[in-house]
Amino acid sequence: MMASLMLGVAGAPMARAGSGDTLAAVKARGEVLCGVHPARHGFAAPDSLGKWSGFEVDFCHAIAAAVFGDASKVRFVALSSQQRFPAIQSGEVDVLARNVTATLSRDTALGLNFAPPVFYTGTGFLVRKDDGIAKIEDLDGAAICMAPGSTTERNVAQIFAARGLTYTPVVIENNKQLVDAYVTGRCDALTKDKAALPGVRAFDTEDPSAHIMLPGIYSKEPLAMAVRQGDDNWYDLVKWVTYATFNAEELGVSQDNVDEMKNSEDPDVQALLGVIGDNGAKLGVDNGWVYAIVKQVGNYKDIYMRHFGPYSPVALDRDQNALWTEGGLLYGFPMQ
């Protein structure tokens, strides 16, 4: 099926996938269109020169490395909570890597397919230390800042209803305005995925330590990349890019040693890096696709530590985001 065309920012024709072959459209266009959060510490944000970085940004780079052998061939599209699903449904983007929680309704009613989760988190609450709030029950009657159109909005309603508590939602789409509303005292608490809360404290330039997270995680929020239903080949590629980062870490293949590991006698490592077999051809890409991912972007640990390691601005323990062999939930399917 022929890929349709759309006009790029400069008015030049740009291949766009309709209901057909997304991989073919991406190759014809020469870049992956990746929908990301406009600005979320650790996950996705542009710098002053417009260069994007973040955990989910790196998974977009990993897809580009698999398709083109060049991780830089990505165009990032900043999407609000309200824009993200129409953007992937309409073909404005090829993949959504924007803090999307995989749920049954999104998987079915929204026409999405989810790759394996790349980050496990859950709803959390940030409060001011001096307010003496130590548990959810202390928020009875509170004003709580939250983003619209998110699973967090629904989760908070369920959490408070289950405990017989009341609250006043302060719903703001723009992330900076949302955080400002909390920092300036318009809200008693701010709620987001718990992984996002450490970054929020940085917005209080006078005293970031004045804010604390309440203990506990109050929902299941498996964040995963999403693609449109109806294109199994593209779904397979995005899914196996994810598994490749897990498997590379498990096999000890990292950005630092990937060239050396190409000489490994371990058949699993040889298959992973395309020394033997034709896994790439099965997905419609070069057989060295995983080598390109690890060399240019890294394995899962490389990516995680870059953005959430102890020396990063948003330091987070891996917890559930560790390999299954280390007590976490990450489990890469066999690449055979």
C-alpha positions as CSV (number, residue, x, y, z in Angstrom):
1,M,0.0,0.0,0.0
2,M,1.3,3.4,-0.9
3,A,2.2,5.8,1.9
4,S,0.2,9.1,1.6
5,L,2.0,12.5,1.7
6,M,1.7,15.5,4.0
7,L,3.5,18.8,3.9
8,G,6.4,19.3,6.3
9,V,7.1,22.5,8.1
10,A,8.9,24.0,5.1
11,G,6.0,23.0,2.7
12,A,7.9,20.0,1.2
13,P,6.0,16.8,0.7
14,M,6.6,14.4,3.6
15,A,5.6,10.7,3.6
16,R,2.8,10.0,6.1
17,A,1.5,6.6,7.1
18,G,-2.3,6.2,6.8
19,S,-3.7,2.8,7.3
20,G,-0.8,1.2,5.5
21,D,2.9,0.5,6.0
22,T,4.3,2.9,8.6
23,L,7.8,1.6,8.2
24,A,7.8,2.3,4.5
25,A,6.5,5.8,5.2
26,V,9.2,6.5,7.8
27,K,11.9,5.3,5.4
28,A,10.6,7.4,2.6
29,R,10.4,10.5,4.9
30,G,13.8,9.9,6.3
31,E,12.9,10.4,9.9
32,V,10.7,9.1,12.7
33,L,8.0,11.4,13.9
34,C,7.9,10.9,17.7
35,G,5.3,12.4,20.0
36,V,6.7,13.5,23.4
37,H,5.9,15.5,26.4
38,P,6.5,19.2,26.0
39,A,8.6,19.4,29.2
40,R,8.9,16.8,31.9
41,H,12.1,16.5,33.9
42,G,13.9,13.2,33.1
43,F,11.5,12.1,30.4
44,A,11.5,14.7,27.6
45,A,12.4,18.4,27.3
46,P,14.1,20.6,24.8
47,D,17.1,22.8,25.8
48,S,17.5,26.5,24.8
49,L,18.7,25.5,21.4
50,G,15.8,23.1,20.8
51,K,17.7,19.9,21.3
52,W,15.6,17.3,23.0
53,S,16.8,14.9,25.7
54,G,15.2,12.6,28.2
55,F,14.4,8.9,28.9
56,E,11.5,8.7,26.4
57,V,13.4,10.8,23.9
58,D,16.1,8.1,23.9
59,F,13.6,5.4,23.1
60,C,12.6,7.5,20.0
61,H,16.3,7.7,19.1
62,A,16.5,3.9,19.6
63,I,13.7,3.4,17.0
64,A,15.6,5.7,14.6
65,A,18.8,3.7,15.1
66,A,17.0,0.5,14.3
67,V,15.3,1.9,11.2
68,F,18.1,4.0,9.7
69,G,21.3,3.0,11.6
70,D,21.3,6.6,12.7
71,A,19.7,7.6,16.0
72,S,19.5,11.3,15.1
73,K,16.9,10.8,12.4
74,V,14.0,11.8,14.6
75,R,11.6,14.7,14.6
76,F,10.1,15.4,18.0
77,V,6.5,16.6,18.2
78,A,5.6,18.2,21.6
79,L,2.1,17.1,22.5
80,S,-0.2,18.1,25.4
81,S,-2.3,15.5,27.2
82,Q,-5.2,16.5,25.1
83,Q,-3.3,16.4,21.8
84,R,-1.4,13.1,22.2
85,F,-4.1,10.6,21.2
86,P,-5.5,12.5,18.2
87,A,-1.9,12.9,17.0
88,I,-1.1,9.2,16.9
89,Q,-4.6,8.3,15.6
90,S,-4.4,10.7,12.7
91,G,-0.9,9.8,11.7
92,E,0.6,13.1,12.8
93,V,3.2,11.1,14.6
94,D,4.5,7.5,14.0
95,V,4.9,6.6,17.7
96,L,3.8,8.1,21.0
97,A,6.4,8.1,23.7
98,R,4.7,10.6,25.9
99,N,4.1,9.3,29.4
100,V,1.3,7.1,28.2
101,T,-0.2,4.6,30.7
102,A,-1.2,1.4,29.0
103,T,-4.9,0.7,29.9
104,L,-7.6,-1.6,28.5
105,S,-9.7,1.3,27.2
106,R,-6.8,3.0,25.5
107,D,-5.8,-0.3,23.9
108,T,-9.3,-0.9,22.5
109,A,-11.5,2.2,22.2
110,L,-8.6,4.5,21.1
111,G,-7.3,2.1,18.5
112,L,-3.8,1.8,20.0
113,N,-1.3,-0.9,20.4
114,F,1.2,-0.7,23.3
115,A,4.7,-1.9,23.2
116,P,6.1,-3.4,26.5
117,P,6.2,-0.9,29.3
118,V,9.5,1.0,29.6
119,F,8.8,2.6,33.0
120,Y,6.6,1.4,35.9
121,T,5.3,4.1,38.2
122,G,2.1,5.1,40.0
123,T,0.1,8.1,41.2
124,G,1.9,10.1,43.9
125,F,1.4,13.4,45.8
126,L,3.7,16.3,46.5
127,V,3.0,18.5,49.5
128,R,4.7,21.3,51.4
129,K,6.7,20.0,54.4
130,D,5.5,22.8,56.6
131,D,1.8,22.0,56.1
132,G,2.1,18.9,58.3
133,I,0.5,16.6,55.7
134,A,1.8,13.0,56.2
135,K,-0.8,10.8,54.6
136,I,-3.7,10.8,52.1
137,E,-6.3,11.3,54.9
138,D,-4.6,14.6,55.8
139,L,-5.7,15.9,52.3
140,D,-9.4,15.7,53.1
141,G,-10.9,18.9,51.7
142,A,-7.7,19.9,50.0
143,A,-7.2,21.7,46.7
144,I,-5.2,19.4,44.4
145,C,-3.4,20.4,41.2
146,M,-3.5,17.9,38.4
147,A,-3.4,17.7,34.6
148,P,-6.6,17.0,32.5
149,G,-7.1,13.9,30.4
150,S,-4.7,11.8,32.4
151,T,-5.1,8.6,34.3
152,T,-4.0,10.5,37.4
153,E,-7.1,12.6,37.2
154,R,-9.3,9.5,37.4
155,N,-7.1,7.8,39.9
156,V,-7.4,10.6,42.4
157,A,-11.2,10.5,42.1
158,Q,-11.1,6.8,42.9
159,I,-8.5,7.1,45.7
160,F,-10.5,9.8,47.5
161,A,-13.9,8.2,47.0
162,A,-12.7,4.8,48.4
163,R,-11.6,6.6,51.6
164,G,-14.7,8.8,51.9
165,L,-12.6,12.0,51.4
166,T,-13.4,15.1,49.5
167,Y,-11.1,17.4,47.5
168,T,-11.2,20.3,45.0
169,P,-9.5,19.5,41.7
170,V,-7.5,22.4,40.2
171,V,-7.1,21.2,36.6
172,I,-4.5,22.9,34.4
173,E,-3.2,21.7,31.0
174,N,0.1,23.6,30.8
175,N,2.7,21.9,32.9
176,K,4.6,25.0,33.9
177,Q,1.3,26.8,34.9
178,L,0.3,23.6,36.8
179,V,3.5,23.5,38.8
180,D,3.4,27.3,39.4
181,A,-0.1,27.0,40.8
182,Y,1.1,24.5,43.3
183,V,4.4,26.2,44.2
184,T,2.6,29.6,44.7
185,G,0.1,28.0,47.1
186,R,-3.0,27.8,44.9
187,C,-3.1,24.1,45.7
188,D,-2.4,22.2,48.8
189,A,-0.9,19.3,46.9
190,L,0.2,18.4,43.4
191,T,-0.4,14.9,41.9
192,K,1.4,13.2,39.1
193,D,3.1,9.9,38.4
194,K,5.4,9.6,41.3
195,A,8.4,9.5,38.9
196,A,7.6,13.1,37.9
197,L,7.5,14.5,41.4
198,P,11.2,14.9,42.1
199,G,11.5,17.1,39.1
200,V,8.7,19.3,40.2
201,R,10.6,20.3,43.3
202,A,13.2,21.9,41.1
203,F,10.7,24.5,40.1
204,D,10.8,26.0,43.6
205,T,14.1,27.8,43.1
206,E,14.0,29.3,46.6
207,D,13.8,26.0,48.5
208,P,13.2,22.7,46.6
209,S,13.6,20.8,49.9
210,A,10.4,22.5,51.2
211,H,8.4,19.8,49.3
212,I,8.0,16.2,50.2
213,M,6.4,13.2,48.6
214,L,3.7,11.3,50.5
215,P,4.7,7.7,51.1
216,G,3.1,5.0,48.9
217,I,2.2,4.6,45.2
218,Y,-1.6,4.7,44.7
219,S,-2.1,3.2,41.2
220,K,-0.5,1.1,38.5
221,E,1.0,3.3,35.8
222,P,2.9,1.2,33.2
223,L,4.3,3.8,30.8
224,A,4.7,2.4,27.3
225,M,5.2,3.6,23.7
226,A,2.0,3.4,21.6
227,V,1.4,3.0,17.9
228,R,-1.8,2.8,15.8
229,Q,-3.6,-0.4,15.4
230,G,-3.7,-2.0,12.0
231,D,0.1,-2.1,11.2
232,D,1.5,-5.2,12.7
233,N,5.0,-4.7,11.1
234,W,5.5,-1.3,12.7
235,Y,4.1,-2.5,16.0
236,D,6.5,-5.5,15.9
237,L,9.5,-3.2,15.3
238,V,8.6,-0.8,18.2
239,K,7.9,-3.7,20.5
240,W,11.2,-5.5,19.7
241,V,13.2,-2.3,20.0
242,T,12.0,-2.2,23.6
243,Y,12.9,-5.8,24.2
244,A,16.3,-5.3,22.6
245,T,17.2,-2.7,25.3
246,F,16.1,-5.1,28.0
247,N,18.0,-8.1,26.5
248,A,21.1,-6.1,25.9
249,E,21.3,-5.2,29.6
250,E,20.6,-8.8,30.6
251,L,23.4,-10.1,28.3
252,G,25.8,-7.5,29.6
253,V,26.0,-5.7,26.2
254,S,26.3,-1.9,26.9
255,Q,27.2,1.2,25.1
256,D,30.7,1.0,26.5
257,N,31.5,-2.6,25.4
258,V,29.3,-3.3,22.4
259,D,32.2,-3.3,19.9
260,E,34.1,-5.8,22.0
261,M,30.9,-7.9,22.5
262,K,30.6,-8.4,18.8
263,N,33.4,-10.9,19.2
264,S,31.6,-12.8,21.9
265,E,31.2,-16.6,21.4
266,D,27.8,-16.5,23.2
267,P,25.2,-17.3,20.5
268,D,22.6,-15.2,22.2
269,V,24.9,-12.2,22.1
270,Q,25.8,-13.0,18.4
271,A,22.1,-13.1,17.5
272,L,21.4,-9.9,19.5
273,L,24.1,-8.0,17.6
274,G,23.3,-9.5,14.2
275,V,26.6,-11.4,13.9
276,I,24.5,-14.5,13.2
277,G,20.8,-14.8,12.1
278,D,18.5,-12.6,10.3
279,N,16.4,-10.9,13.0
280,G,16.7,-7.6,11.4
281,A,15.4,-8.8,8.0
282,K,12.4,-10.3,9.8
283,L,11.5,-6.8,11.0
284,G,12.4,-5.0,7.7
285,V,15.6,-3.4,8.9
286,D,19.3,-4.1,8.8
287,N,20.5,-7.1,10.8
288,G,22.8,-4.8,12.8
289,W,19.8,-2.9,14.2
290,V,20.4,-3.8,17.8
291,Y,24.1,-3.0,17.5
292,A,23.1,0.5,16.2
293,I,20.7,0.9,19.2
294,V,23.2,0.0,21.8
295,K,26.2,1.8,20.2
296,Q,24.3,5.0,19.7
297,V,21.8,5.1,22.5
298,G,22.6,2.3,24.9
299,N,20.9,-0.6,26.7
300,Y,18.1,-0.1,29.1
301,K,20.4,0.5,32.1
302,D,22.5,3.0,30.0
303,I,19.3,5.0,29.2
304,Y,17.9,4.8,32.7
305,M,21.1,5.9,34.5
306,R,21.6,8.7,32.1
307,H,18.3,10.3,33.1
308,F,17.5,8.9,36.5
309,G,20.8,7.7,37.9
310,P,22.3,9.1,41.2
311,Y,24.1,11.9,39.4
312,S,21.2,13.0,37.3
313,P,18.9,16.0,38.1
314,V,16.0,13.5,38.8
315,A,17.6,10.7,40.8
316,L,15.3,7.7,41.1
317,D,15.9,4.1,42.4
318,R,15.1,1.5,39.7
319,D,12.7,-0.4,41.9
320,Q,10.2,-2.1,39.5
321,N,12.3,-0.8,36.6
322,A,15.0,-3.3,37.2
323,L,15.5,-6.6,35.2
324,W,13.4,-9.6,36.3
325,T,16.7,-11.2,37.3
326,E,17.2,-8.4,39.9
327,G,13.7,-8.3,41.4
328,G,12.2,-5.9,38.8
329,L,9.5,-6.3,36.2
330,L,11.6,-5.9,33.0
331,Y,11.6,-9.1,31.0
332,G,12.9,-9.2,27.4
333,F,11.3,-11.9,25.3
334,P,13.8,-14.3,23.6
335,M,15.2,-12.9,20.3
336,Q,15.3,-16.2,18.4
